[in-house]
Amino acid sequence: MVFSSLVFLYLFLPLVIIAYFISPKYFRNMVLLIASLFFYAWGEPKYVFLMLISILVNYVMGIVIDQTPPSAKKKRLLILTLIVNIAILGYYKYAGFFIGIWEDLFHVDIEFEEVPLPIGISFYTFQAMSYIIDVYRQEVKAQRSLTDLSLFISLFSQLVAGPIVRYQTIAEQIKRRIIKNEDLMIGTRRFIQGLAKKVLIANPMGAVADYCFALSGDNLATGTAWLGILAYTLQIYFDFSGYSDMAIGLARIFGFKFLENFNYPYISQSITEFWRRWHISLSQWFRDYVYFPLGGSRVDAQWKVYRNLLVVWTLTGFWHGASWTFMAWGFYYGVLICLEKWVVLKWLDNIPRVLRHVYVLLIVMIGWVFFRADDFAYSFNYIKTMFFLNDVPLYDYRTLLVLNDYGLYYVAGILFSIPVYQWYAKWSEQKAQENNGFYVSLRIVQTAYYLLIVFIVTMFLVNSTHNPFIYFRF
């Protein structure tokens, strides 16, 4: 089940909200847990048991580690628990990749049946590991309630595609939550905004990206290649940030306050800034649990800082998928961030803002080519076409067809990639505080606007085919 489906919007979500608010407060966590397990089981019933095993292991080991005084034994318990978590993730996500490498190296044929990747396993595994590590570091106490820990790991709003929520962020909220009318209003609006991002921008841009990346050779003109990667650049942002908006909005409706996961990354003026704005929860996870333990920037030699960055970013790429292209994508960003830390940031400070934006967008779009393509050969050929290194025309009828059919979606995508709505919201709220009549009018207009968005989204969903979120595959 996905958020952008009619079943979720008009059946599952209303029933869960009604059940939650009519239930006694002491039973509300159980309501959300049951709803979360049903939500996950809707698409993959058998993998609910895998998630429950992961929860049980981390529940028991969290208590054991919490009760063990600081010692070598406590560290061994932590390592053992992390190995179990990584082993579960590794088997389902990376076993086929490593077996393929082994076969290529030693020219052997190993019988191995590929297993489907359980949706959301990367996200809930990382949440579980952050919980265990924080318990080991004595930053939080182990959760004694199996229901509450299960809810933290499996809460349906962020279960299958994040954001990666730290236990210490919502530990108190799991125990007690006060839900105000403001929370319901903010949560509902945030959910609708994310839904609109996904259905009205990401889905059409995804159709263009699929069309353009299916072309090859002489069929792919330079203009079409640029339109294709621009479409994917917009698709992946509105798809993933749209999901995060919906997750944050849903959580707010039920009294949870999640941290932001995106902050207009395409307005960045350096790659370092881009990764402070894109998938913030993942970047912070690798910073706190990999980069800092490696020594971070507090090491005795500068080369070790660069080593740590390259390790972290290569692992970040590998987290996204069992593929050399993903690893290359992560390493690519590791190299760029090392170069920025070394010299490029000083150079960027001396050039106009617009050129800094162009630099970031070019770097990011080239990176998205590797992220989107299936292999290196296609990636390099696509990039050659983008930069006039292949003997193809600047544009052809396919280029014009895409512009004619999807031009407005491109405009909307570019417009909402910058904080236009944020500027408007800040201005309108300031005016509302100054003028009570304006406040009443604003609320009426906003209510009508969000109802209209829901109506338009519903029309799109009725007439569209299933289009899951990009990050479901990670």
Helices and strands as residue ranges (DSSP letters): H 6-7, I 8-12, H 13-22, G 25-27, H 28-43, H 46-67, H 72-106, H 121-136, H 146-154, H 167-175, H 181-196, I 197-202, H 203-213, G 217-219, H 222-253, G 265-267, H 271-277, H 280-286, I 287-291, H 302-320, H 324-339, I 340-344, H 345-348, H 353-372, H 376-386, H 397-416, H 420-434, H 436-462, G 470-473
